[in-house]
């Protein structure tokens, strides 16, 4: 999603009812027919310390390259071996004829080193302790100072409030007062920097210690049972992060010598930014789509020409002439998967093939996509001399089963960032990006019923094996072979699938360890079939997913609504006087006001659900002319 970035400052106070959380309803998983004994084998929570760290490994790589041996030929056996390495399909899923065809055509694959890479990626997934990572709660601009907000992660609610730096920065508590279980996100920030519950006035500091109970004397000694559960929170470069590791009761997190570039995934040090600076545009949207699906969508360059009718992804994609190199490794102890391809056209009309394409690719700088566990993806482009020219960062935050928070921002050269700020307002950019996201969000959501139902089936199978063997496992899969869930659902064949196949293996190992996820899968046993598909209006509801949680968009919406209503009233008044007095200038003024009202009405509508089936069909009609040049390509044959 390449785009230019800038900023606007529209002063606004978000309505109290608007919370920063995944506003969309959960999907309903049903027919999870696990017996009570099997269900009890799942640990109710994964807490800090549940995952023992493993020894770090070095970087390993897998290259999707033309399938040719050093002598220029490929044996059938080697074709089968390499195809198996990238797909790891269940038995009999691929026949020898299809393997030979893919082997000779240069489709994506992992080399011998790639086989080791895939194995290591699965271990990297098992290594991940989700509660020891920092996750973005939201952009600072969307979390007004002094206003507590609800943030959701792993189906758990947190009360997060921005405090001035003089009071210690952000504060995060579990969204439950220890007194009567009321939501602390409905409270207020006191002048002393404590979060006060709105129900009975109890106050808590950043360590969760209860600092005041108004009904008791000030000198009263309070037991630790009065403490709220606190979590580390940190603001860096306009983003508020939380770490879902409960702090010891009453003890604040010690940020002495804290280096965010080394602690928070997706954060880069100044030297790593290569002279780029963050632009002012930041975007957030909460989707009723599972974290895994959105993560894969963000890392997938091939869908751009079809779902978005755009060639802007093309230079990050791969083809048989321009293969994709995929490397898996570690960055600061976290799993990373990076794809690299020549930044040339692969499917677009300007593509070159044969020796001409090879010559073009030789001089082209690489276009890279990097996943950094657990939820960060970045796209980077470079100039011909190797300097970074753009950097787009994405987060797919796992707010809960079947829902996630999408966040993005970009970096550019100082000159480009400054120019972007002058030309683009944040609310206006949000309108464009919402339209862009609407194009494929419903498609991504349509995968959900299949993928989550399969995940539930895999969980049932694991529980059944544990029960039959009278094991004592917790269902997390930490000590078992990783189930090839995504290879059971997806069919990796295109050259760019090399990245998604490796990412899928990491997900198969890591996702079952997400706190509360297995409990959530089992809790949706409603007995009425499979996961129900989501309605278009639910998936593409911009109002609850974006507008209400983005103050600048909400302000633009409200101002446009006011201007629209005033113009309608004035237009009607002018039209009335013009008719009565036969004074034509008033008629012109009435018409002008009506035009302004119509424009403002379009702006207001853009912050709500607008991308219906008719709009979708209009966009899809653009695929044919965009891909007409591809129709001359030889057709593949299915054996």
C-alpha positions as CSV (number, residue, x, y, z in Angstrom):
1,X,0.0,0.0,0.0
2,X,2.3,2.7,-1.2
3,X,1.1,6.1,-0.5
4,X,2.4,9.6,0.3
5,X,2.1,10.7,3.9
6,X,1.5,14.1,5.6
7,X,-0.5,15.5,8.6
8,X,-3.1,17.9,9.8
9,X,-3.9,19.2,13.3
10,X,-7.6,19.4,13.9
11,X,-8.4,20.0,17.5
12,X,-11.0,17.6,18.8
13,X,-12.0,15.8,21.9
14,X,-13.2,12.3,21.2
15,X,-16.7,11.4,22.6
16,X,-16.5,9.4,25.8
17,X,-18.3,6.5,24.2
18,X,-15.6,6.1,21.6
19,X,-13.0,3.7,22.9
20,X,-9.8,2.6,21.2
21,X,-10.6,-1.1,20.8
22,X,-11.7,-3.5,18.1
23,X,-15.3,-2.3,17.9
24,X,-16.5,-4.9,15.5
25,X,-18.4,-7.9,17.0
26,X,-16.7,-11.2,17.4
27,X,-17.5,-13.9,14.9
28,X,-19.4,-17.0,16.0
29,X,-17.5,-20.3,15.9
30,X,-19.7,-23.2,16.3
31,X,-19.7,-27.0,16.2
32,X,-16.5,-27.3,18.2
33,X,-17.4,-30.7,19.5
34,X,-14.7,-31.1,22.1
35,X,-15.8,-33.0,25.2
36,X,-15.4,-31.4,28.6
37,X,-12.4,-33.5,29.5
38,X,-10.6,-32.5,26.3
39,X,-11.5,-28.8,26.8
40,X,-10.1,-28.9,30.3
41,X,-6.7,-29.8,28.8
42,X,-6.4,-26.2,27.5
43,X,-4.7,-23.8,29.8
44,X,-7.0,-20.9,30.6
45,X,-4.3,-18.3,30.3
46,X,-0.7,-18.2,29.1
47,X,1.2,-16.1,31.6
48,X,4.7,-14.7,31.6
49,X,7.1,-17.5,32.1
50,X,5.0,-20.2,30.3
51,X,7.5,-20.1,27.4
52,X,11.1,-21.0,28.0
53,X,13.4,-19.1,25.8
54,X,15.4,-21.2,23.3
55,X,19.0,-20.7,22.2
56,X,19.2,-18.1,19.4
57,X,20.1,-19.1,15.9
58,X,21.6,-17.3,13.1
59,X,20.0,-16.2,9.9
60,X,19.0,-18.7,7.3
61,X,17.6,-18.2,3.9
62,X,15.3,-19.6,1.3
63,X,15.4,-18.5,-2.4
64,X,12.5,-18.8,-4.8
65,X,14.6,-19.0,-8.0
66,X,14.3,-20.6,-11.3
67,X,14.4,-24.4,-10.8
68,X,17.6,-25.2,-12.7
69,X,20.5,-27.3,-11.7
70,X,24.1,-26.2,-12.4
71,X,23.9,-28.0,-15.7
72,X,20.7,-26.2,-16.7
73,X,18.3,-29.1,-16.1
74,X,16.1,-30.3,-13.3
75,X,15.4,-33.9,-12.5
76,X,11.9,-34.9,-11.5
77,X,13.2,-36.1,-8.1
78,X,14.8,-32.7,-7.3
79,X,11.6,-30.9,-8.6
80,X,9.5,-33.0,-6.1
81,X,12.0,-32.3,-3.3
82,X,12.0,-28.5,-3.8
83,X,8.3,-28.3,-4.3
84,X,7.8,-30.2,-1.0
85,X,10.1,-27.8,0.7
86,X,8.0,-24.8,0.1
87,X,4.5,-26.3,0.3
88,X,5.0,-29.2,2.8
89,X,1.7,-30.5,1.5
90,X,0.0,-33.5,3.1
91,X,0.5,-36.9,1.5
92,X,-0.7,-37.3,-2.1
93,X,-1.6,-33.6,-2.3
94,X,0.8,-33.0,-5.2
95,X,1.4,-35.5,-8.0
96,X,4.6,-35.9,-9.9
97,X,3.3,-34.4,-13.1
98,X,2.5,-31.1,-11.4
99,X,5.8,-31.1,-9.6
100,X,7.7,-31.6,-12.8
101,X,5.7,-28.7,-14.4
102,X,6.4,-26.4,-11.6
103,X,10.0,-27.5,-11.5
104,X,10.6,-26.7,-15.1
105,X,8.7,-23.4,-15.1
106,X,10.7,-21.8,-12.3
107,X,8.0,-21.5,-9.6
108,X,8.7,-20.5,-6.1
109,X,10.5,-22.9,-3.9
110,X,13.0,-23.2,-1.0
111,X,16.4,-24.6,-1.6
112,X,18.1,-27.1,0.6
113,X,19.0,-24.2,2.9
114,X,15.4,-23.2,2.7
115,X,14.3,-26.5,4.2
116,X,16.4,-25.7,7.2
117,X,15.0,-22.2,7.2
118,X,11.4,-23.5,7.3
119,X,12.3,-25.8,10.2
120,X,13.9,-22.9,12.1
121,X,11.0,-20.6,11.4
122,X,8.7,-23.1,13.2
123,X,11.1,-23.1,16.1
124,X,11.1,-19.3,16.1
125,X,7.4,-19.4,16.3
126,X,7.5,-21.7,19.3
127,X,10.1,-19.5,20.9
128,X,7.8,-16.5,21.0
129,X,6.4,-15.4,24.4
130,X,3.5,-13.2,23.4
131,X,3.2,-11.6,26.8
132,X,6.8,-10.4,26.8
133,X,6.4,-8.3,23.6
134,X,5.4,-4.7,23.3
135,X,2.2,-4.0,21.2
136,X,1.0,-0.7,19.8
137,X,-2.1,0.5,21.6
138,X,-2.7,3.4,19.3
139,X,-1.2,6.6,18.0
140,X,-0.6,9.4,20.5
141,X,-2.8,11.7,18.4
142,X,-5.7,9.4,18.9
143,X,-5.3,9.2,22.6
144,X,-5.9,12.7,24.0
145,X,-3.8,13.4,27.1
146,X,-5.7,12.9,30.3
147,X,-8.5,10.8,28.8
148,X,-8.6,7.1,29.7
149,X,-9.4,4.7,26.9
150,X,-10.1,1.1,26.6
151,X,-7.5,-0.9,24.6
152,X,-8.1,-4.6,23.7
153,X,-5.4,-7.2,23.3
154,X,-5.8,-11.0,23.3
155,X,-9.5,-10.5,24.2
156,X,-8.4,-8.7,27.4
157,X,-9.3,-5.1,28.1
158,X,-6.9,-2.5,29.4
159,X,-7.4,1.0,30.6
160,X,-4.7,3.2,29.1
161,X,-4.3,6.9,29.7
162,X,-1.8,9.4,28.3
163,X,-0.1,11.5,31.1
164,X,2.2,14.4,30.8
165,X,5.9,13.4,30.7
166,X,6.2,15.1,34.1
167,X,3.9,12.5,35.5
168,X,5.7,9.6,34.0
169,X,4.1,9.1,30.6
170,X,1.4,6.6,29.8
171,X,-0.3,4.5,32.4
172,X,-1.9,1.1,31.7
173,X,-4.1,-1.0,34.0
174,X,-6.4,-4.0,33.5
175,X,-9.8,-2.5,32.8
176,X,-11.3,-3.6,36.0
177,X,-11.3,-1.9,39.4
178,X,-10.4,-4.3,42.2
179,X,-13.2,-2.7,44.3
180,X,-16.4,-3.6,42.4
181,X,-15.0,-4.6,39.0
182,X,-16.1,-1.4,37.3
183,X,-14.3,-0.3,34.1
184,X,-11.4,1.9,34.9
185,X,-11.4,3.2,31.3
186,X,-14.5,5.2,32.3
187,X,-12.5,7.0,35.1
188,X,-10.5,10.2,35.1
189,X,-6.9,11.3,35.5
190,X,-6.3,13.2,38.7
191,X,-4.0,16.2,38.9
192,X,-1.5,14.0,40.7
193,X,-1.3,11.6,37.8
194,X,-3.4,8.7,39.2
195,X,-6.3,7.0,37.5
196,X,-9.4,7.4,39.5
197,X,-12.3,5.0,39.2
198,X,-15.5,6.8,38.3
199,X,-17.7,4.5,40.5
200,X,-16.4,5.0,44.0
201,X,-13.3,7.2,43.5
202,X,-10.5,4.7,44.2
203,X,-7.2,6.0,42.8
204,X,-4.3,4.0,41.3
205,X,-0.8,4.9,40.2
206,X,1.3,3.5,37.3
207,X,2.2,0.4,39.4
208,X,-1.4,-0.3,40.2
209,X,-1.0,0.7,43.9
210,X,-4.2,2.1,45.4
211,X,-3.2,5.6,46.5
212,X,-6.6,6.7,47.8
213,X,-9.9,5.4,49.0
214,X,-12.0,8.5,49.7
215,X,-14.2,6.7,52.3
216,X,-11.1,5.9,54.4
217,X,-8.8,8.2,56.3
218,X,-5.8,9.4,54.3
219,X,-3.4,7.7,56.7
220,X,-5.1,4.3,56.4
221,X,-2.9,1.3,55.6
222,X,-4.1,-0.5,52.5
223,X,-3.4,-4.2,51.7
224,X,-2.0,-5.3,48.4
225,X,-5.4,-6.7,47.5
226,X,-6.5,-3.2,46.8
227,X,-4.0,-2.9,44.0
228,X,-5.1,-2.9,40.3
229,X,-3.2,-5.1,37.9
230,X,-0.7,-2.8,36.1
231,X,1.2,-3.2,32.9
232,X,4.2,-1.4,31.3
233,X,3.3,1.4,28.9
234,X,5.6,3.6,26.8
235,X,5.3,6.3,24.2
236,X,7.8,6.5,21.4
237,X,7.7,8.5,18.2
238,X,4.0,9.1,18.4
239,X,2.9,5.6,19.3
240,X,1.8,4.3,22.7
241,X,2.9,0.8,23.4
242,X,1.9,-1.6,26.1
243,X,3.5,-4.8,27.3
244,X,0.9,-7.4,28.5
245,X,3.2,-8.6,31.3
246,X,1.5,-8.0,34.7
247,X,3.8,-5.9,37.0
248,X,4.4,-6.9,40.6
249,X,1.6,-5.4,42.7
250,X,2.2,-1.8,43.4
251,X,5.5,-1.6,41.5
252,X,5.9,0.7,38.5
253,X,8.1,-0.4,35.5
254,X,11.7,0.8,35.6
255,X,12.5,2.5,32.3
256,X,16.1,3.3,33.3
257,X,18.4,2.5,30.4
258,X,15.3,1.4,28.3
259,X,16.1,1.5,24.6
260,X,12.9,1.2,22.5
261,X,14.8,0.3,19.3
262,X,16.0,-2.9,21.1
263,X,12.9,-3.7,23.1
264,X,9.9,-2.9,20.8
265,X,9.5,-4.8,17.6
266,X,9.0,-2.7,14.6
267,X,10.9,0.3,16.1
268,X,14.0,1.4,14.3
269,X,17.0,3.3,15.6
270,X,18.1,6.5,13.9
271,X,20.9,4.7,12.1
272,X,18.5,2.1,10.8
273,X,16.2,4.8,9.3
274,X,18.9,5.6,6.7
275,X,18.0,9.3,6.8
276,X,14.3,8.8,6.4
277,X,11.9,10.6,8.8
278,X,8.4,9.7,9.9
279,X,5.7,11.7,8.1
280,X,2.7,13.1,9.9
281,X,0.1,10.7,8.5
282,X,-0.9,7.9,10.7
283,X,-3.9,5.6,10.2
284,X,-5.8,3.2,12.4
285,X,-8.8,0.9,11.7
286,X,-10.3,-1.9,13.8
287,X,-11.4,-4.9,11.6
288,X,-13.6,-7.9,12.5
289,X,-10.9,-9.9,10.8
290,X,-8.5,-12.3,12.5
291,X,-4.9,-11.1,13.0
292,X,-3.4,-13.9,11.0
293,X,-5.4,-13.1,7.9
294,X,-4.7,-9.4,8.0
295,X,-1.0,-10.1,8.6
296,X,-0.9,-12.3,5.5
297,X,-2.8,-9.8,3.5
298,X,-0.3,-7.0,4.3
299,X,2.6,-9.2,3.3
300,X,1.0,-10.3,0.0
301,X,2.1,-8.2,-3.0
302,X,0.2,-10.3,-5.6
303,X,-3.3,-9.2,-4.7
304,X,-2.8,-5.6,-5.6
305,X,-3.5,-5.8,-9.3
306,X,-6.7,-7.7,-8.8
307,X,-8.2,-6.7,-5.4
308,X,-7.1,-3.1,-5.7
309,X,-6.8,-2.8,-9.5
310,X,-3.4,-1.2,-9.0
311,X,0.2,-1.9,-10.1
312,X,1.8,-0.2,-7.2
313,X,2.5,-3.6,-5.5
314,X,4.0,-5.1,-8.6
315,X,7.6,-4.1,-7.9
316,X,7.5,-6.0,-4.6
317,X,6.1,-9.1,-6.3
318,X,7.9,-12.0,-7.9
319,X,7.8,-13.8,-11.2
320,X,9.6,-16.7,-12.9
321,X,11.9,-14.1,-14.6
322,X,12.3,-12.2,-11.4
323,X,12.3,-14.6,-8.5
324,X,11.9,-13.8,-4.9
325,X,14.6,-14.4,-2.3
326,X,13.2,-15.1,1.2
327,X,15.4,-15.0,4.3
328,X,14.4,-16.1,7.8
329,X,16.4,-15.1,10.8
330,X,16.4,-13.2,14.1
331,X,16.5,-9.5,14.9
332,X,17.1,-8.8,18.6
333,X,15.8,-12.2,19.4
334,X,12.6,-12.0,17.3
335,X,11.8,-13.9,14.2
336,X,12.1,-12.0,10.9
337,X,11.2,-13.1,7.4
338,X,12.3,-10.8,4.5
339,X,11.5,-11.1,0.8
340,X,13.6,-9.3,-1.8
341,X,12.9,-8.9,-5.5
342,X,14.2,-6.6,-8.2
343,X,12.1,-3.5,-8.2
344,X,10.8,-3.9,-11.8
345,X,7.4,-4.5,-13.3
346,X,6.3,-8.2,-13.0
347,X,2.7,-8.2,-14.2
348,X,2.3,-4.6,-15.3
349,X,2.2,-3.4,-18.9
350,X,5.8,-2.1,-18.6
351,X,7.2,-5.6,-17.8
352,X,10.1,-6.9,-19.8
353,X,10.7,-10.6,-20.4
354,X,13.6,-12.8,-21.5
355,X,17.1,-11.3,-21.7
356,X,15.7,-7.8,-21.7
357,X,14.0,-8.5,-18.4
358,X,17.1,-10.0,-16.9
359,X,19.2,-7.0,-17.9
360,X,16.6,-4.6,-16.4
361,X,16.6,-6.6,-13.1
362,X,20.4,-6.7,-12.9
363,X,20.5,-2.9,-12.5
364,X,17.3,-2.6,-10.4
365,X,17.5,-1.9,-6.7
366,X,15.7,-4.5,-4.5
367,X,12.2,-4.0,-3.2
368,X,11.8,-5.7,0.2
369,X,8.9,-6.8,2.5
370,X,9.9,-7.7,6.0
371,X,7.9,-9.4,8.7
372,X,9.1,-8.9,12.3
373,X,7.4,-11.1,14.9
374,X,4.9,-10.9,16.2
375,X,2.8,-8.3,14.2
376,X,5.0,-5.8,12.3
377,X,5.5,-5.7,8.5
378,X,7.4,-3.1,6.5
379,X,7.8,-2.4,2.8
380,X,11.0,-0.6,1.7
381,X,11.9,0.8,-1.7
382,X,15.4,2.1,-2.7
383,X,16.8,4.4,-5.3
384,X,19.2,3.0,-8.0
385,X,22.2,4.0,-5.9
386,X,20.9,1.9,-3.0
387,X,19.5,4.6,-0.7
388,X,16.2,4.0,1.0
389,X,13.5,6.2,-0.6
390,X,10.4,5.0,1.2
391,X,9.5,2.9,4.2
392,X,5.9,1.9,5.1
393,X,5.3,0.3,8.4
394,X,2.2,-1.8,9.3
395,X,1.0,-3.4,12.5
396,X,-1.7,-6.1,12.6
397,X,-2.5,-6.1,16.4
398,X,-4.2,-9.3,17.7
399,X,-7.0,-7.7,19.7
400,X,-8.9,-11.0,19.9
401,X,-10.0,-14.0,18.0
402,X,-11.5,-12.9,14.7
403,X,-10.6,-9.3,15.1
404,X,-7.5,-7.1,15.0
405,X,-6.3,-3.5,14.9
406,X,-4.6,-2.3,11.7
407,X,-2.2,0.6,12.0
408,X,0.1,2.1,9.4
409,X,2.5,5.1,9.0
410,X,5.3,5.8,6.6
411,X,8.7,7.4,6.5
412,X,10.2,9.5,3.6
413,X,13.1,11.8,3.0
414,X,12.9,15.0,5.0
415,X,12.0,16.9,1.9
416,X,9.3,14.4,0.9
417,X,7.8,14.3,4.4
418,X,7.7,18.1,4.6
419,X,6.0,18.4,1.2
420,X,3.5,15.7,2.2
421,X,2.5,17.6,5.3
422,X,1.8,20.7,3.2
423,X,-0.3,18.8,0.6
424,X,-2.3,16.2,2.5
425,X,-4.5,16.5,5.6
426,X,-4.7,13.4,7.8
427,X,-8.5,13.2,7.6
428,X,-8.4,13.5,3.8
429,X,-5.7,10.8,3.6
430,X,-7.9,8.6,5.8
431,X,-10.8,8.9,3.4
432,X,-8.6,7.7,0.5
433,X,-7.0,4.8,2.6
434,X,-10.4,3.7,3.8
435,X,-11.6,3.4,0.2
436,X,-8.4,1.5,-0.6
437,X,-8.9,-0.9,2.3
438,X,-12.6,-1.5,1.6
439,X,-11.6,-3.0,-1.8
440,X,-10.1,-6.2,-0.3
441,X,-11.3,-6.3,3.4
442,X,-14.5,-8.1,2.6
443,X,-12.4,-10.6,0.5
444,X,-10.1,-11.2,3.5
445,X,-13.0,-11.6,5.8
446,X,-14.5,-14.2,3.5
447,X,-11.5,-16.4,4.3
448,X,-12.2,-16.3,8.0
449,X,-14.9,-19.0,8.3
450,X,-12.7,-21.5,6.6
451,X,-9.4,-20.7,8.4
452,X,-10.8,-20.5,11.9
453,X,-13.0,-23.5,11.4
454,X,-9.9,-25.5,10.3
455,X,-7.9,-24.1,13.3
456,X,-10.7,-25.3,15.6
457,X,-10.5,-28.7,13.9
458,X,-6.8,-28.9,14.4
459,X,-7.3,-28.0,18.1
460,X,-9.8,-30.7,18.5
461,X,-7.5,-33.2,16.9
462,X,-4.7,-32.2,19.2
463,X,-7.0,-32.5,22.3
464,X,-8.2,-35.9,21.2
465,X,-4.6,-37.1,20.9
466,X,-3.7,-35.8,24.3
467,X,-6.8,-37.3,25.8
468,X,-6.3,-40.7,24.2
469,X,-2.7,-40.8,25.3
470,X,-3.7,-39.5,28.8
471,X,-1.2,-36.6,28.3
472,X,-1.1,-33.5,30.3
473,X,-0.4,-31.0,27.6
474,X,-2.0,-27.6,27.7
475,X,-3.1,-27.5,24.0
476,X,-0.5,-24.8,23.1
477,X,1.5,-27.1,20.9
478,X,4.8,-26.0,22.5
479,X,6.1,-29.5,22.8
480,X,4.5,-31.1,19.8
481,X,5.0,-31.2,16.1
482,X,3.5,-28.2,14.4
483,X,0.3,-28.9,12.6
484,X,0.5,-27.7,9.0
485,X,-2.8,-25.7,9.3
486,X,-2.2,-23.2,6.5
487,X,-1.0,-25.9,4.1
488,X,-4.3,-27.7,4.7
489,X,-6.3,-24.5,3.8
490,X,-4.1,-22.7,1.3
491,X,-2.4,-23.7,-1.9
492,X,1.0,-22.0,-2.4
493,X,1.9,-21.9,-6.1
494,X,2.7,-18.4,-7.3
495,X,6.3,-17.1,-7.1
496,X,5.4,-14.6,-4.5
497,X,3.9,-17.3,-2.3
498,X,7.4,-18.1,-1.1
499,X,7.1,-15.4,1.5
500,X,3.6,-16.4,2.5
501,X,4.5,-20.0,2.8
502,X,7.3,-19.3,5.2
503,X,5.2,-16.8,7.2
504,X,2.4,-19.5,7.3
505,X,4.9,-21.9,9.0
506,X,5.7,-19.3,11.6
507,X,2.0,-18.7,12.2
508,X,1.3,-22.4,12.5
509,X,3.8,-22.6,15.4
510,X,3.2,-19.3,17.1
511,X,-0.5,-18.6,16.8
512,X,-1.8,-21.5,19.0
513,X,0.3,-19.9,21.8
514,X,-1.6,-16.5,21.7
515,X,-3.0,-16.0,25.2
516,X,-6.7,-16.9,25.4
517,X,-7.0,-18.0,21.8
518,X,-7.6,-21.7,22.4
519,X,-10.2,-20.8,25.1
520,X,-11.9,-18.5,22.7
521,X,-12.0,-21.2,20.0
522,X,-13.7,-23.6,22.4
523,X,-16.1,-21.0,23.9
524,X,-17.9,-20.5,20.6
525,X,-19.4,-24.0,20.6
526,X,-22.9,-22.9,19.7
527,X,-23.8,-26.1,17.9
528,X,-25.3,-24.5,14.7
529,X,-22.7,-25.3,12.1
530,X,-19.5,-23.6,11.1
531,X,-18.2,-20.1,11.5
532,X,-20.8,-17.8,10.2
533,X,-19.8,-15.4,7.3
534,X,-19.8,-11.7,8.2
535,X,-22.0,-9.2,6.4
536,X,-20.5,-6.6,4.2
537,X,-21.9,-3.7,6.3
538,X,-20.2,-5.2,9.4
539,X,-16.8,-5.7,7.8
540,X,-16.8,-2.3,6.0
541,X,-18.3,-0.1,8.7
542,X,-15.9,2.9,8.7
543,X,-17.8,4.7,11.4
544,X,-17.1,2.4,14.3
545,X,-13.8,1.0,13.0
546,X,-12.1,4.3,12.2
547,X,-14.1,7.5,12.5
548,X,-15.0,7.2,16.2
549,X,-11.5,6.3,17.2
550,X,-9.7,9.0,15.2
551,X,-10.3,12.5,16.5
552,X,-9.2,14.3,13.3
553,X,-11.6,12.2,11.2
554,X,-14.4,12.7,13.7
555,X,-13.8,16.5,13.7
556,X,-13.8,16.6,9.9
557,X,-17.0,14.6,9.8
558,X,-18.7,16.8,12.4
559,X,-17.6,20.1,10.7
560,X,-18.8,18.8,7.3
561,X,-22.1,17.9,8.8
562,X,-22.5,21.4,10.4
563,X,-21.6,23.1,7.1
564,X,-24.0,20.9,5.2
565,X,-26.9,21.6,7.5
566,X,-26.2,25.4,7.5
567,X,-25.9,25.5,3.7
568,X,-29.2,23.5,3.3
569,X,-31.0,26.0,5.5
570,X,-29.5,29.1,3.8
571,X,-30.2,27.6,0.4
572,X,-33.8,27.1,1.2
573,X,-34.1,30.6,2.6
574,X,-32.4,32.2,-0.4
575,X,-34.6,30.2,-2.8
576,X,-37.7,31.4,-0.9
577,X,-36.7,35.1,-1.1
578,X,-35.7,34.7,-4.7
579,X,-39.1,33.3,-5.6
580,X,-41.0,35.9,-3.6
581,X,-39.0,38.9,-4.7
582,X,-38.1,37.7,-8.2
583,X,-34.5,38.6,-7.4
584,X,-32.2,36.3,-9.5
585,X,-29.0,36.8,-7.5
586,X,-30.6,35.0,-4.6
587,X,-31.4,32.1,-6.8
588,X,-27.8,31.8,-7.9
589,X,-26.7,32.0,-4.2
590,X,-29.3,29.3,-3.4
591,X,-27.9,27.0,-6.1
592,X,-24.3,27.6,-4.9
593,X,-25.2,26.8,-1.3
594,X,-26.9,23.6,-2.5
595,X,-23.7,22.5,-4.3
596,X,-21.6,23.1,-1.1
597,X,-24.2,21.2,0.9
598,X,-24.0,18.3,-1.6
599,X,-20.2,18.2,-1.4
600,X,-20.3,18.2,2.4
601,X,-22.9,15.4,2.4
602,X,-20.4,13.3,0.3
603,X,-17.7,14.0,2.9
604,X,-20.0,13.0,5.7
605,X,-20.9,9.8,4.0
606,X,-17.3,8.9,3.4
607,X,-16.8,8.4,7.1
608,X,-19.6,5.7,7.2
609,X,-20.3,2.5,5.3
610,X,-20.2,3.4,1.6
611,X,-18.5,0.5,-0.3
612,X,-21.5,-1.6,-1.2
613,X,-21.8,-4.3,-3.8
614,X,-22.4,-1.8,-6.6
615,X,-19.2,0.1,-5.8
616,X,-17.3,-3.2,-5.7
617,X,-18.5,-4.3,-9.1
618,X,-17.6,-1.0,-10.6
619,X,-14.0,-1.4,-9.3
620,X,-13.8,-5.0,-10.4
621,X,-14.6,-4.0,-14.0
622,X,-11.2,-2.3,-14.1
623,X,-9.4,-5.6,-13.8
624,X,-9.9,-6.7,-17.4
625,X,-8.3,-3.7,-19.1
626,X,-5.5,-3.6,-16.5
627,X,-4.6,-7.3,-17.2
628,X,-5.5,-7.5,-20.9
629,X,-1.8,-7.9,-21.9
630,X,-1.6,-11.0,-19.7
631,X,-4.2,-12.9,-21.6
632,X,-1.7,-13.6,-24.4
633,X,0.4,-15.6,-21.9
634,X,0.4,-19.4,-22.3
635,X,-2.3,-21.1,-20.2
636,X,-1.3,-23.5,-17.4
637,X,-2.6,-27.0,-17.6
638,X,-4.0,-29.0,-14.7
639,X,-3.0,-32.6,-14.6
